[in-house]
Amino acid sequence: MKARGFEVLLAAVNPNADVVGFARQYQTPFPVGTANYEQARGFLQLSVMRQAYVPWFTLIDRKGDLRVVAFGNEALFTNEEANIRNEVGKLLAEKGPAGPALPPKKAAGKK
């Protein structure tokens, strides 16, 4: 879906993550990097009061807004491929410029 403006990124938040080994083992066709726990929580705008179970998953729209933030214990991960394809499809159907997202803003619908 890259030609339609969809980009995948992966960040490991566990200490001493072997991102090179992971990328090699799974032959990831997308960028893989690291972030510390605080950076990841800050990026996702998570309160320290919210539990965050792995994996962490987010979708950012073309305007840079966080639109989907889900954790491993949530419904998105039940039949995850179909659910993720559905959510990505909704965002790709929206009008807006294709290309890299702007820096993230407040999640849609959150105050």
PyRosetta script that sets phi, psi and omega in degrees:
from pyrosetta import init, pose_from_sequence

init()
pose = pose_from_sequence("MKARGFEVLLAAVNPNADVVGFARQYQTPFPVGTANYEQARGFLQLSVMRQAYVPWFTLIDRKGDLRVVAFGNEALFTNEEANIRNEVGKLLAEKGPAGPALPPKKAAGKK")
pose.set_psi(1, 5.2)
pose.set_omega(1, -178.7)
pose.set_phi(2, -58.9)
pose.set_psi(2, -38.5)
pose.set_omega(2, -179.6)
pose.set_phi(3, -62.3)
pose.set_psi(3, -22.8)
pose.set_omega(3, 178.9)
pose.set_phi(4, -91.2)
pose.set_psi(4, 0.0)
pose.set_omega(4, 176.6)
pose.set_phi(5, 106.2)
pose.set_psi(5, 9.6)
pose.set_omega(5, -178.8)
pose.set_phi(6, -93.8)
pose.set_psi(6, 131.4)
pose.set_omega(6, 179.7)
pose.set_phi(7, -129.4)
pose.set_psi(7, 135.6)
pose.set_omega(7, 178.2)
pose.set_phi(8, -105.5)
pose.set_psi(8, 137.1)
pose.set_omega(8, 172.6)
pose.set_phi(9, -133.9)
pose.set_psi(9, 148.0)
pose.set_omega(9, 177.6)
pose.set_phi(10, -130.7)
pose.set_psi(10, 135.0)
pose.set_omega(10, 175.9)
pose.set_phi(11, -130.1)
pose.set_psi(11, 126.3)
pose.set_omega(11, 175.4)
pose.set_phi(12, -85.8)
pose.set_psi(12, 132.2)
pose.set_omega(12, 179.2)
pose.set_phi(13, -107.3)
pose.set_psi(13, -3.5)
pose.set_omega(13, 178.5)
pose.set_phi(14, -77.4)
pose.set_psi(14, 141.7)
pose.set_omega(14, 179.6)
pose.set_phi(15, -60.4)
pose.set_psi(15, 143.4)
pose.set_omega(15, 177.7)
pose.set_phi(16, 58.8)
pose.set_psi(16, 35.2)
pose.set_omega(16, 179.5)
pose.set_phi(17, -65.8)
pose.set_psi(17, 138.0)
pose.set_omega(17, 178.1)
pose.set_phi(18, -93.7)
pose.set_psi(18, 74.8)
pose.set_omega(18, -176.4)
pose.set_phi(19, -67.0)
pose.set_psi(19, -34.4)
pose.set_omega(19, 178.3)
pose.set_phi(20, -64.5)
pose.set_psi(20, -46.3)
pose.set_omega(20, 178.1)
pose.set_phi(21, -63.2)
pose.set_psi(21, -40.3)
pose.set_omega(21, 178.1)
pose.set_phi(22, -61.7)
pose.set_psi(22, -51.1)
pose.set_omega(22, -178.9)
pose.set_phi(23, -60.1)
pose.set_psi(23, -39.4)
pose.set_omega(23, 179.6)
pose.set_phi(24, -67.9)
pose.set_psi(24, -47.5)
pose.set_omega(24, -177.4)
pose.set_phi(25, -61.8)
pose.set_psi(25, -43.8)
pose.set_omega(25, -175.6)
pose.set_phi(26, -98.4)
pose.set_psi(26, 0.9)
pose.set_omega(26, 178.2)
pose.set_phi(27, 47.7)
pose.set_psi(27, 54.8)
pose.set_omega(27, -176.5)
pose.set_phi(28, -65.9)
pose.set_psi(28, 128.2)
pose.set_omega(28, 177.7)
pose.set_phi(29, -90.1)
pose.set_psi(29, 23.8)
pose.set_omega(29, -178.3)
pose.set_phi(30, -142.2)
pose.set_psi(30, 162.3)
pose.set_omega(30, -178.7)
pose.set_phi(31, -65.7)
pose.set_psi(31, 138.7)
pose.set_omega(31, 177.5)
pose.set_phi(32, -126.3)
pose.set_psi(32, 133.3)
pose.set_omega(32, -179.6)
pose.set_phi(33, -148.6)
pose.set_psi(33, -165.0)
pose.set_omega(33, 179.6)
pose.set_phi(34, -128.0)
pose.set_psi(34, 157.2)
pose.set_omega(34, 172.9)
pose.set_phi(35, -150.4)
pose.set_psi(35, 147.2)
pose.set_omega(35, 176.0)
pose.set_phi(36, -80.5)
pose.set_psi(36, 166.5)
pose.set_omega(36, -175.0)
pose.set_phi(37, -55.7)
pose.set_psi(37, -44.2)
pose.set_omega(37, -178.7)
pose.set_phi(38, -66.3)
pose.set_psi(38, -40.2)
pose.set_omega(38, 177.2)
pose.set_phi(39, -61.7)
pose.set_psi(39, -45.2)
pose.set_omega(39, -178.9)
pose.set_phi(40, -63.5)
pose.set_psi(40, -45.8)
pose.set_omega(40, 178.5)
pose.set_phi(41, -62.9)
pose.set_psi(41, -39.5)
pose.set_omega(41, 178.4)
pose.set_phi(42, -64.6)
pose.set_psi(42, -43.8)
pose.set_omega(42, 178.6)
pose.set_phi(43, -59.4)
pose.set_psi(43, -42.0)
pose.set_omega(43, -179.2)
pose.set_phi(44, -83.7)
pose.set_psi(44, 0.2)
pose.set_omega(44, 178.3)
pose.set_phi(45, 55.2)
pose.set_psi(45, 46.2)
pose.set_omega(45, -177.9)
pose.set_phi(46, -93.9)
pose.set_psi(46, 131.8)
pose.set_omega(46, 173.9)
pose.set_phi(47, -66.4)
pose.set_psi(47, 148.6)
pose.set_omega(47, 176.3)
pose.set_phi(48, -66.2)
pose.set_psi(48, -13.6)
pose.set_omega(48, 179.7)
pose.set_phi(49, -83.0)
pose.set_psi(49, -13.1)
pose.set_omega(49, -177.6)
pose.set_phi(50, -92.8)
pose.set_psi(50, 129.3)
pose.set_omega(50, 174.4)
pose.set_phi(51, -71.5)
pose.set_psi(51, 140.4)
pose.set_omega(51, 179.6)
pose.set_phi(52, -130.4)
pose.set_psi(52, 105.5)
pose.set_omega(52, -179.7)
pose.set_phi(53, -92.0)
pose.set_psi(53, 144.0)
pose.set_omega(53, 179.0)
pose.set_phi(54, -81.4)
pose.set_psi(54, 151.1)
pose.set_omega(54, -2.9)
pose.set_phi(55, -75.6)
pose.set_psi(55, 160.3)
pose.set_omega(55, 172.9)
pose.set_phi(56, -100.7)
pose.set_psi(56, 138.7)
pose.set_omega(56, -177.8)
pose.set_phi(57, -138.6)
pose.set_psi(57, 135.4)
pose.set_omega(57, 175.9)
pose.set_phi(58, -142.8)
pose.set_psi(58, 151.1)
pose.set_omega(58, 171.4)
pose.set_phi(59, -121.8)
pose.set_psi(59, 135.6)
pose.set_omega(59, -180.0)
pose.set_phi(60, -118.2)
pose.set_psi(60, 130.5)
pose.set_omega(60, -178.1)
pose.set_phi(61, -79.8)
pose.set_psi(61, 179.4)
pose.set_omega(61, -175.7)
pose.set_phi(62, -66.5)
pose.set_psi(62, -18.2)
pose.set_omega(62, 177.6)
pose.set_phi(63, -89.2)
pose.set_psi(63, -6.6)
pose.set_omega(63, -179.6)
pose.set_phi(64, 93.8)
pose.set_psi(64, 9.0)
pose.set_omega(64, 179.2)
pose.set_phi(65, -85.1)
pose.set_psi(65, 137.4)
pose.set_omega(65, 172.9)
pose.set_phi(66, -70.2)
pose.set_psi(66, 123.1)
pose.set_omega(66, -177.0)
pose.set_phi(67, -112.7)
pose.set_psi(67, -33.0)
pose.set_omega(67, 177.2)
pose.set_phi(68, -132.6)
pose.set_psi(68, 126.3)
pose.set_omega(68, 172.0)
pose.set_phi(69, -131.0)
pose.set_psi(69, 117.5)
pose.set_omega(69, -176.9)
pose.set_phi(70, -138.1)
pose.set_psi(70, 154.0)
pose.set_omega(70, -179.9)
pose.set_phi(71, -124.3)
pose.set_psi(71, 161.7)
pose.set_omega(71, -171.9)
pose.set_phi(72, -53.2)
pose.set_psi(72, -17.7)
pose.set_omega(72, -179.8)
pose.set_phi(73, -97.7)
pose.set_psi(73, 8.6)
pose.set_omega(73, -175.3)
pose.set_phi(74, -103.5)
pose.set_psi(74, 165.3)
pose.set_omega(74, -172.9)
pose.set_phi(75, -58.0)
pose.set_psi(75, -29.8)
pose.set_omega(75, -179.7)
pose.set_phi(76, -53.8)
pose.set_psi(76, -32.4)
pose.set_omega(76, -175.3)
pose.set_phi(77, -86.8)
pose.set_psi(77, 3.8)
pose.set_omega(77, 169.8)
pose.set_phi(78, -93.7)
pose.set_psi(78, 120.7)
pose.set_omega(78, -173.2)
pose.set_phi(79, 57.3)
pose.set_psi(79, 50.1)
pose.set_omega(79, -168.8)
pose.set_phi(80, -60.0)
pose.set_psi(80, -39.6)
pose.set_omega(80, -178.1)
pose.set_phi(81, -61.1)
pose.set_psi(81, -47.9)
pose.set_omega(81, -179.8)
pose.set_phi(82, -64.3)
pose.set_psi(82, -42.3)
pose.set_omega(82, -179.2)
pose.set_phi(83, -65.2)
pose.set_psi(83, -43.3)
pose.set_omega(83, -179.6)
pose.set_phi(84, -67.6)
pose.set_psi(84, -44.1)
pose.set_omega(84, 177.2)
pose.set_phi(85, -58.8)
pose.set_psi(85, -39.9)
pose.set_omega(85, 178.4)
pose.set_phi(86, -62.7)
pose.set_psi(86, -47.5)
pose.set_omega(86, -179.5)
pose.set_phi(87, -64.7)
pose.set_psi(87, -42.4)
pose.set_omega(87, 178.5)
pose.set_phi(88, -63.8)
pose.set_psi(88, -43.2)
pose.set_omega(88, 179.3)
pose.set_phi(89, -58.8)
pose.set_psi(89, -40.5)
pose.set_omega(89, 177.9)
pose.set_phi(90, -60.8)
pose.set_psi(90, -44.9)
pose.set_omega(90, -178.7)
pose.set_phi(91, -68.4)
pose.set_psi(91, -39.8)
pose.set_omega(91, -179.9)
pose.set_phi(92, -67.7)
pose.set_psi(92, -25.3)
pose.set_omega(92, 179.6)
pose.set_phi(93, -76.3)
pose.set_psi(93, -17.1)
pose.set_omega(93, -179.9)
pose.set_phi(94, -73.3)
pose.set_psi(94, 150.3)
pose.set_omega(94, 176.9)
pose.set_phi(95, -72.0)
pose.set_psi(95, 148.4)
pose.set_omega(95, 177.0)
pose.set_phi(96, 151.0)
pose.set_psi(96, 164.7)
pose.set_omega(96, -178.7)
pose.set_phi(97, -70.9)
pose.set_psi(97, 140.9)
pose.set_omega(97, 171.7)
pose.set_phi(98, -80.8)
pose.set_psi(98, 158.1)
pose.set_omega(98, 177.5)
pose.set_phi(99, 125.4)
pose.set_psi(99, -172.5)
pose.set_omega(99, -175.8)
pose.set_phi(100, -62.8)
pose.set_psi(100, 142.3)
pose.set_omega(100, 178.9)
pose.set_phi(101, -71.6)
pose.set_psi(101, 155.1)
pose.set_omega(101, 173.2)
pose.set_phi(102, -75.6)
pose.set_psi(102, 168.2)
pose.set_omega(102, 175.0)
pose.set_phi(103, -55.4)
pose.set_psi(103, 143.0)
pose.set_omega(103, -174.1)
pose.set_phi(104, -63.0)
pose.set_psi(104, 146.0)
pose.set_omega(104, 175.6)
pose.set_phi(105, -114.3)
pose.set_psi(105, -176.3)
pose.set_omega(105, 179.5)
pose.set_phi(106, -57.9)
pose.set_psi(106, 140.8)
pose.set_omega(106, -179.7)
pose.set_phi(107, -59.5)
pose.set_psi(107, 139.6)
pose.set_omega(107, 179.9)
pose.set_phi(108, -59.8)
pose.set_psi(108, 134.7)
pose.set_omega(108, 178.6)
pose.set_phi(109, 83.7)
pose.set_psi(109, -5.0)
pose.set_omega(109, 179.1)
pose.set_phi(110, -101.8)
pose.set_psi(110, 148.4)
pose.set_omega(110, 179.4)
pose.set_phi(111, -103.1)
pose.dump_pdb("model.pdb")
